[in-house]
Amino acid sequence: MKRRLLAAIAVILAANASPAQARDLYYGFTLLDPATATATPDSYILVENGRIAEIGRGRPDAPDATPHDMTGLYALPGLIDTHAHVTLGPVSVTAENGAPRIRTTPSDEITAHNARMLLAFGVATIRNPGGPAAESRRYIEGLANGSILGPEMIYAAEVIERSPVPFENLVTQVTPTHSVSQIVAEQARSGARYAKLYIGLSEAEVAEGIVAAHRHGMRAVAHLGDLSWTRAAELGVDALVHMMPVSPDLLPADRRDAYRAHRRRGGFEFFEWYEAADLDAPDVQRMIATLARRRVHLDATLVAFQPAFFGNDPALLDRDRRYGHPAMVANWRAGLRFDLGWQAGDYRRAQAVWPRLLELTRRLYEAGVPLTIGTDLANPFVAPGISVSREMALHQQAGIPAWAVLRMATSDAAQLIGVGERTGALRPGLEADILFIGADPRPDLNRVADVRAVVNNGVLLDPERLRAGN
């Protein structure tokens, strides 16, 4: 099976990629530079040996370069998805000795599909914030030897958690004999660049994980529950995930006890916290100011929560089904969903507070909190590649200017995850990661999905053939 998969990937590589050229000239397009918020018509980019050699206007005399007429198109730097679990497979729940056990089953075929789809929609770089370290290393090795066609990946290994329910292939459990510090040290040796700290850890364990990550030259990213974002920032966390700061400590004092007494765990607390929260209250304002001052960056993953808040809308759930691997699409419908157990009244309540979730996203941006574009790929109804443009459009709907959102998906993200010296912008000397789209995306960032051509590390790819997998 593995041999057949590798052979199929080799065919895709041959079919989709132009042979590596010493020089390629792309011309006739409008260059969109998010870093400077400028649009330059009639532009060209000269690529040499996988890097951008020259940028200008018109069509230069380059007789030894292969010409590519991109007239009428718009060029952007390759996109960055800072929350893409590219190597995760379907999730199942079993019982062992009467106790539940959750498992995600990695699959070479699913990983290859996800990687190919990401590239087809112009995603050149991803941060994988949690997954089996062995699978991540195999992915990186596959990129190097050509058996996988996909974006560059920076990864966290297994999520570090203390949970009563084991989650195989995603979580490493903290135990009396396996401390947070020990786990982080093991993950650093595996090549992980991030340590992912999860909601079941105590404040002391989160602090331990942050210190251990920094000791090993890693960054600490956290998905938190009762521990507030404010406290995590004070402890030195580098990044947070999900627009769900659901700590009771961030609620007005007169609402905390009632919230603790009546909240329902799981996906319910996503909207119940927003019902109880006051975004103008001092504790929320202090949280925002602390994140901004300490430069803690956040990927909101709005596109992962939208299918829960609007999970009673079949059209929304079906819109991107064709881009997901069939096994994952089946799992979305049968697996663990954020809205598991929700009733009609829960959807009404969730949709009533959805604008407040978007408002908090905008307030964080306006206060100077660094935001990136992350999708939470592998979660239900989050399709690889196209969900990046969906996430960008949701940030625009929140009231964030288009140029700012484009920076979040390119140059800002590159700087924040540590690859800005190589990619994330269209500049001479950087890697030639470029996407060409069919229309100006600034009025509607959903247009970022209209990808007509992709250049990845200097190699020209056909997005239609990537999506078709042939």
C-alpha positions as CSV (number, residue, x, y, z in Angstrom):
1,M,0.0,0.0,0.0
2,K,2.8,2.4,1.0
3,R,4.7,1.6,-2.2
4,R,1.6,2.3,-4.3
5,L,1.1,5.6,-2.5
6,L,4.7,6.7,-3.1
7,A,4.4,5.8,-6.8
8,A,1.2,7.8,-7.1
9,I,2.8,10.8,-5.5
10,A,5.7,10.6,-7.9
11,V,3.2,10.7,-10.8
12,I,1.6,13.8,-9.3
13,L,4.9,15.5,-8.9
14,A,5.8,14.8,-12.5
15,A,2.4,15.9,-13.8
16,N,2.1,19.1,-11.8
17,A,5.5,20.6,-11.6
18,S,7.4,22.4,-14.3
19,P,11.0,21.0,-14.5
20,A,13.3,22.9,-12.2
21,Q,14.5,25.8,-14.2
22,A,17.6,28.0,-13.6
23,R,15.4,31.1,-14.4
24,D,11.7,31.7,-14.6
25,L,10.1,35.0,-15.5
26,Y,6.5,35.8,-14.3
27,Y,5.1,39.0,-15.7
28,G,1.9,41.0,-16.5
29,F,0.3,40.7,-13.0
30,T,-0.6,43.1,-10.2
31,L,1.7,42.5,-7.3
32,L,0.0,42.8,-3.9
33,D,2.5,43.5,-1.1
34,P,0.8,43.1,2.3
35,A,3.9,44.3,4.1
36,T,3.7,47.7,2.5
37,A,0.0,47.7,1.6
38,T,0.7,48.4,-2.0
39,A,-0.7,47.1,-5.3
40,T,1.6,47.5,-8.3
41,P,0.2,46.7,-11.7
42,D,2.2,45.3,-14.7
43,S,4.7,43.7,-12.4
44,Y,7.3,40.9,-12.9
45,I,9.2,38.5,-10.7
46,L,12.3,36.8,-11.9
47,V,13.0,33.5,-10.1
48,E,16.4,31.9,-10.0
49,N,17.1,28.5,-8.5
50,G,14.1,28.6,-6.2
51,R,14.5,32.1,-5.0
52,I,13.3,35.6,-6.0
53,A,16.1,37.2,-7.9
54,E,14.4,40.4,-9.1
55,I,11.1,42.3,-8.9
56,G,10.0,45.2,-11.1
57,R,7.5,46.6,-13.6
58,G,7.0,45.8,-17.3
59,R,8.8,42.8,-18.9
60,P,12.6,42.8,-18.7
61,D,14.9,41.4,-21.3
62,A,15.6,37.9,-19.9
63,P,16.2,35.7,-22.9
64,D,17.5,32.8,-20.8
65,A,14.4,32.7,-18.6
66,T,11.3,30.7,-19.2
67,P,8.4,33.2,-19.6
68,H,5.0,32.9,-17.9
69,D,2.4,35.4,-18.9
70,M,0.2,36.1,-15.8
71,T,-1.6,39.1,-17.3
72,G,-4.8,39.9,-15.4
73,L,-3.9,38.0,-12.3
74,Y,-2.9,39.1,-8.8
75,A,0.2,37.9,-7.0
76,L,0.6,37.3,-3.3
77,P,3.3,35.8,-1.1
78,G,2.6,32.1,-0.3
79,L,0.1,31.8,2.5
80,I,0.9,30.5,6.1
81,D,-1.6,28.4,8.1
82,T,-0.5,28.5,11.7
83,H,-2.9,25.8,12.9
84,A,-2.8,22.8,10.5
85,H,-2.8,19.3,12.0
86,V,-1.8,18.0,8.6
87,T,-0.8,14.5,9.8
88,L,-3.9,13.6,11.8
89,G,-6.4,11.1,10.6
90,P,-10.0,10.1,11.6
91,V,-10.9,10.1,15.2
92,S,-12.6,7.1,16.9
93,V,-13.8,6.4,20.4
94,T,-13.5,2.9,21.9
95,A,-14.0,1.4,25.4
96,E,-11.2,-0.5,27.1
97,N,-12.0,-2.2,30.4
98,G,-15.2,0.0,30.6
99,A,-13.3,3.2,30.1
100,P,-13.4,5.4,27.0
101,R,-10.3,5.9,24.9
102,I,-10.0,8.3,21.9
103,R,-7.7,7.6,19.0
104,T,-6.7,9.4,15.8
105,T,-5.3,7.1,13.2
106,P,-2.6,8.7,10.9
107,S,-2.7,7.8,7.2
108,D,-0.1,8.4,4.6
109,E,-2.9,8.8,2.0
110,I,-4.7,11.4,4.1
111,T,-1.5,13.3,4.9
112,A,-0.6,13.4,1.2
113,H,-4.1,14.6,0.3
114,N,-4.0,17.4,3.0
115,A,-0.6,18.6,1.9
116,R,-1.5,18.6,-1.8
117,M,-4.7,20.6,-1.1
118,L,-2.9,23.1,1.0
119,L,-0.5,23.8,-1.8
120,A,-3.4,24.0,-4.3
121,F,-4.8,26.9,-2.4
122,G,-1.4,28.7,-2.1
123,V,-0.4,27.6,1.4
124,A,3.4,27.4,1.4
125,T,4.1,27.0,5.1
126,I,2.2,25.6,8.1
127,R,2.6,25.3,11.8
128,N,1.3,22.0,13.0
129,P,0.5,22.7,16.7
130,G,0.2,19.1,17.8
131,G,0.5,15.6,16.4
132,P,2.6,12.4,16.5
133,A,6.3,13.4,16.4
134,A,7.2,10.4,14.3
135,E,4.5,11.4,11.6
136,S,5.8,14.9,11.6
137,R,9.4,13.8,11.0
138,R,8.2,11.5,8.2
139,Y,6.4,14.4,6.6
140,I,9.5,16.5,6.6
141,E,11.6,13.6,5.3
142,G,9.0,13.1,2.5
143,L,9.3,16.8,1.5
144,A,13.1,16.4,1.4
145,N,13.1,13.2,-0.7
146,G,10.2,14.2,-3.0
147,S,7.7,11.6,-1.9
148,I,5.4,14.3,-0.5
149,L,4.3,17.5,-2.3
150,G,3.2,20.0,0.3
151,P,4.0,23.1,2.4
152,E,7.0,23.4,4.7
153,M,6.1,22.5,8.2
154,I,7.1,23.6,11.7
155,Y,5.7,21.4,14.3
156,A,4.8,20.7,17.9
157,A,4.9,17.1,18.9
158,E,2.1,15.4,20.9
159,V,-0.1,17.7,23.0
160,I,1.0,17.8,26.6
161,E,-2.0,17.1,28.8
162,R,-3.4,15.7,32.0
163,S,-6.8,14.1,31.1
164,P,-8.9,11.3,32.4
165,V,-9.5,10.1,28.8
166,P,-6.4,9.0,26.8
167,F,-6.2,10.4,23.3
168,E,-3.8,8.1,21.4
169,N,-1.6,9.7,18.7
170,L,-2.4,13.2,19.8
171,V,-1.8,13.5,23.5
172,T,1.1,12.6,25.8
173,Q,-0.2,12.3,29.4
174,V,1.5,13.9,32.3
175,T,2.0,11.3,35.1
176,P,3.8,11.2,38.4
177,T,6.8,9.5,36.6
178,H,6.5,11.5,33.4
179,S,6.6,15.2,34.1
180,V,5.9,18.2,31.8
181,S,9.7,19.0,31.8
182,Q,10.6,15.5,30.8
183,I,8.0,15.4,28.0
184,V,9.2,18.8,26.6
185,A,12.9,17.6,26.7
186,E,11.9,14.4,24.8
187,Q,10.0,16.5,22.2
188,A,12.9,18.9,21.7
189,R,15.1,15.9,20.9
190,S,12.5,14.8,18.3
191,G,13.0,18.0,16.4
192,A,9.8,19.8,17.6
193,R,10.0,23.6,17.6
194,Y,6.9,24.2,19.8
195,A,5.6,22.6,22.9
196,K,1.8,22.4,23.0
197,L,0.3,22.9,26.5
198,Y,-3.3,21.9,27.0
199,I,-6.3,22.8,29.1
200,G,-6.0,20.0,31.7
201,L,-2.6,21.2,33.0
202,S,-2.5,23.2,36.3
203,E,-1.0,26.7,36.4
204,A,2.2,25.3,37.8
205,E,2.4,22.7,35.0
206,V,1.9,25.4,32.3
207,A,4.6,27.5,33.9
208,E,6.9,24.4,34.0
209,G,6.2,23.7,30.3
210,I,6.9,27.3,29.3
211,V,10.2,27.3,31.2
212,A,11.2,23.9,29.8
213,A,10.3,24.9,26.2
214,H,12.5,28.1,26.4
215,R,15.3,26.1,28.0
216,H,15.4,23.9,25.0
217,G,15.1,26.7,22.4
218,M,11.4,25.9,21.7
219,R,8.4,28.1,21.9
220,A,5.3,27.4,24.1
221,V,1.9,27.4,22.5
222,A,-1.2,26.8,24.7
223,H,-4.8,25.9,24.4
224,L,-6.3,26.9,27.7
225,G,-9.5,26.6,29.7
226,D,-9.8,27.8,33.3
227,L,-6.3,29.3,33.3
228,S,-6.7,32.8,32.0
229,W,-4.9,34.1,29.0
230,T,-3.7,37.0,31.2
231,R,-2.0,34.6,33.6
232,A,-0.5,32.5,30.8
233,A,1.0,35.7,29.2
234,E,2.4,36.7,32.5
235,L,4.0,33.3,32.8
236,G,5.7,33.8,29.4
237,V,3.7,31.8,26.9
238,D,4.6,32.6,23.3
239,A,1.3,31.8,21.6
240,L,-2.3,31.0,22.2
241,V,-4.9,29.2,20.0
242,H,-8.6,29.6,19.5
243,M,-10.8,32.7,20.2
244,M,-12.1,31.0,23.3
245,P,-10.7,32.7,26.5
246,V,-13.2,30.7,28.5
247,S,-11.6,31.2,32.0
248,P,-14.1,32.2,34.7
249,D,-11.5,34.6,36.0
250,L,-12.1,36.8,33.0
251,L,-15.8,37.2,33.8
252,P,-17.3,40.0,36.0
253,A,-16.9,39.0,39.6
254,D,-20.6,38.9,40.2
255,R,-21.1,36.3,37.4
256,R,-18.2,33.9,38.1
257,D,-19.8,31.7,40.7
258,A,-23.0,31.3,38.7
259,Y,-21.0,30.5,35.6
260,R,-18.9,27.8,37.4
261,A,-22.0,26.3,38.9
262,H,-24.1,26.1,35.7
263,R,-21.7,25.8,32.8
264,R,-21.7,22.7,30.7
265,R,-18.3,21.4,29.7
266,G,-17.3,20.7,26.1
267,G,-18.5,22.8,23.2
268,F,-21.3,24.4,25.3
269,E,-18.9,26.6,27.2
270,F,-17.9,28.2,23.9
271,F,-21.1,30.2,23.7
272,E,-22.0,30.2,27.4
273,W,-18.8,32.1,28.3
274,Y,-19.6,34.7,25.7
275,E,-23.1,35.0,27.2
276,A,-21.6,35.7,30.6
277,A,-18.7,37.9,29.5
278,D,-18.5,41.7,29.4
279,L,-15.9,42.7,26.8
280,D,-15.7,46.1,28.4
281,A,-15.0,44.8,31.9
282,P,-11.6,45.5,33.5
283,D,-10.4,41.9,33.5
284,V,-10.9,41.5,29.7
285,Q,-9.3,44.8,29.1
286,R,-6.3,43.8,31.2
287,M,-6.1,40.5,29.3
288,I,-6.0,42.3,25.9
289,A,-3.4,44.8,27.1
290,T,-1.2,42.1,28.6
291,L,-1.3,40.1,25.4
292,A,-0.4,43.2,23.3
293,R,2.4,44.3,25.7
294,R,4.0,40.8,25.8
295,R,3.5,40.2,22.1
296,V,1.7,36.9,22.6
297,H,0.3,35.9,19.2
298,L,-3.0,34.2,18.6
299,D,-4.6,32.2,15.9
300,A,-8.4,32.6,16.3
301,T,-9.5,29.5,14.2
302,L,-12.9,31.1,13.6
303,V,-13.4,28.8,10.7
304,A,-13.3,25.8,13.1
305,F,-15.9,27.2,15.4
306,Q,-18.3,28.5,12.8
307,P,-19.5,25.0,11.9
308,A,-20.4,24.4,15.5
309,F,-22.2,27.7,16.1
310,F,-24.0,27.2,12.8
311,G,-24.1,23.4,12.9
312,N,-27.8,23.4,12.1
313,D,-27.0,24.8,8.6
314,P,-26.5,21.9,6.2
315,A,-25.3,24.2,3.4
316,L,-22.4,25.5,5.5
317,L,-21.4,22.1,6.6
318,D,-21.4,20.8,3.0
319,R,-19.8,23.7,1.3
320,D,-16.2,22.4,1.3
321,R,-16.8,18.7,1.5
322,R,-15.2,18.1,-2.0
323,Y,-11.8,19.3,-0.7
324,G,-11.6,17.0,2.3
325,H,-10.3,13.4,2.1
326,P,-13.4,11.1,1.9
327,A,-12.3,9.3,5.2
328,M,-12.1,12.6,7.0
329,V,-15.5,13.8,5.6
330,A,-17.1,10.7,6.8
331,N,-15.5,11.2,10.2
332,W,-16.7,14.8,10.4
333,R,-20.3,13.6,10.3
334,A,-19.8,10.6,12.6
335,G,-17.0,11.8,14.9
336,L,-16.5,14.1,17.8
337,R,-17.9,17.5,16.9
338,F,-17.7,20.8,18.9
339,D,-21.5,20.9,18.8
340,L,-22.0,17.3,19.9
341,G,-25.3,17.1,21.9
342,W,-26.5,20.6,21.0
343,Q,-30.2,21.2,20.7
344,A,-32.1,23.9,18.7
345,G,-31.9,26.3,21.7
346,D,-28.2,25.9,21.9
347,Y,-27.8,26.9,18.3
348,R,-30.0,29.9,18.8
349,R,-27.9,31.0,21.8
350,A,-24.6,30.4,20.0
351,Q,-25.6,32.3,16.9
352,A,-26.8,35.2,19.1
353,V,-23.3,35.6,20.6
354,W,-21.3,34.9,17.4
355,P,-21.0,38.7,16.7
356,R,-19.3,39.1,20.1
357,L,-16.7,36.5,19.2
358,L,-15.9,38.5,16.0
359,E,-15.9,41.7,18.1
360,L,-13.3,40.3,20.5
361,T,-11.2,39.3,17.5
362,R,-11.4,42.9,16.2
363,R,-10.6,44.4,19.6
364,L,-7.5,42.2,20.0
365,Y,-6.3,43.4,16.5
366,E,-7.0,47.1,17.3
367,A,-5.1,46.8,20.6
368,G,-2.0,45.5,18.8
369,V,-2.2,41.8,19.8
370,P,-0.4,39.9,17.0
371,L,-2.9,37.7,15.1
372,T,-2.2,35.0,12.6
373,I,-4.4,32.9,10.3
374,G,-4.9,29.4,11.5
375,T,-7.7,27.0,10.6
376,D,-7.4,24.0,12.9
377,L,-7.2,21.6,10.0
378,A,-8.3,18.0,10.9
379,N,-11.2,19.2,12.9
380,P,-14.8,18.7,11.6
381,F,-15.7,20.6,8.5
382,V,-12.3,22.3,8.2
383,A,-11.1,21.4,4.7
384,P,-7.4,21.7,3.8
385,G,-6.4,24.8,1.9
386,I,-9.7,26.5,1.2
387,S,-10.3,27.1,4.9
388,V,-7.4,29.5,5.0
389,S,-9.4,31.9,2.8
390,R,-12.5,31.3,4.8
391,E,-10.6,32.2,8.0
392,M,-9.3,35.4,6.3
393,A,-12.8,36.4,5.2
394,L,-14.1,35.9,8.8
395,H,-11.4,38.2,10.1
396,Q,-12.5,40.7,7.5
397,Q,-16.1,40.3,8.6
398,A,-15.0,41.1,12.1
399,G,-14.0,44.5,10.9
400,I,-10.2,44.0,10.3
401,P,-8.9,45.8,7.2
402,A,-8.0,43.5,4.3
403,W,-4.4,44.5,4.1
404,A,-4.0,43.6,7.8
405,V,-5.5,40.2,7.3
406,L,-3.3,39.6,4.3
407,R,-0.3,40.4,6.5
408,M,-1.6,38.0,9.2
409,A,-1.5,35.2,6.5
410,T,1.9,36.1,5.2
411,S,4.6,38.4,6.5
412,D,3.3,38.7,10.1
413,A,2.9,35.0,10.5
414,A,6.4,34.3,9.0
415,Q,8.0,36.6,11.5
416,L,6.0,35.3,14.5
417,I,6.8,31.6,13.8
418,G,10.4,32.2,13.0
419,V,10.7,31.9,9.2
420,G,10.6,35.5,8.2
421,E,14.1,35.5,7.0
422,R,13.2,33.0,4.3
423,T,9.6,33.4,3.3
424,G,6.3,35.3,3.9
425,A,7.0,38.2,1.5
426,L,7.9,38.9,-2.1
427,R,11.4,40.2,-1.9
428,P,14.6,39.5,-3.7
429,G,16.6,36.8,-1.9
430,L,13.6,35.1,-0.3
431,E,12.2,31.7,-1.3
432,A,10.0,31.9,-4.4
433,D,6.6,31.1,-2.7
434,I,4.0,32.9,-4.8
435,L,0.3,32.4,-5.5
436,F,-1.5,34.0,-8.5
437,I,-5.2,34.6,-8.0
438,G,-7.9,35.6,-10.5
439,A,-9.2,38.8,-8.9
440,D,-8.3,41.5,-6.4
441,P,-9.0,39.9,-3.0
442,R,-9.2,43.1,-1.0
443,P,-13.0,43.7,-1.4
444,D,-13.7,40.1,-0.4
445,L,-11.0,37.8,1.0
446,N,-12.9,34.7,-0.1
447,R,-11.3,35.5,-3.5
448,V,-8.0,34.3,-2.1
449,A,-9.3,30.8,-2.9
450,D,-9.4,31.6,-6.6
451,V,-5.9,30.3,-7.2
452,R,-4.8,30.1,-10.8
453,A,-1.1,29.1,-10.3
454,V,1.2,28.4,-7.4
455,V,5.0,28.7,-7.2
456,N,6.5,26.7,-4.4
457,N,10.2,27.0,-3.8
458,G,10.5,28.2,-7.4
459,V,8.5,25.3,-8.9
460,L,5.4,26.1,-10.9
461,L,2.3,24.0,-9.9
462,D,-1.1,23.7,-11.5
463,P,-3.7,24.0,-8.7
464,E,-6.5,22.3,-10.7
465,R,-4.3,19.2,-11.1
466,L,-3.3,19.3,-7.5
467,R,-6.9,19.4,-6.4
468,A,-7.8,16.6,-8.8
469,G,-4.9,14.5,-7.5
470,N,-3.7,13.4,-11.0
